[in-house]
Amino acid sequence: MSKSNLPSPEFSYDGMFTVTLRRRQSPGKTVGETVAETVGETSAKILAVLEENPYITRTQLSEFTGLSVRGVDI
């Protein structure tokens, strides 16, 4: 752990032996930020395609976006 600059494990016993391992915090985006960005991009793609072809099917939209048919339900 010390070679990797990680915190030492924490040991506790409260009726059950527990070891807690900590990891470094990544400087990148949070999961929520990444999900929001991806959903926004996908929605923008779907809206752009619908503007070009308002009669496109869900199956065609799913092929275009790479999502399942259920994933493109609006």
C-alpha positions, 0 to 999 in steps of 0.5 A: 500500500505504501509503494502506491501511496495509498492509505493503510488499511483500517482494521476493526472488530465489533463482533465481526472482523472488518478491513477497510481499504481506501482508494485514491480519488480520481480527479476526473468527472463523477459518475453523475456528471458522465451520465448526464453528459452521455444522456444529453449527447444521446438526446441531441442525436435523437432530436437531430435525426427526428428533425430530418425524418419525423417518421423514423421508426424506433428500430431505426433510431436504435440502430442509429444510436446503438441503444436498444429499442427500449432505450430510445423510447421517448 
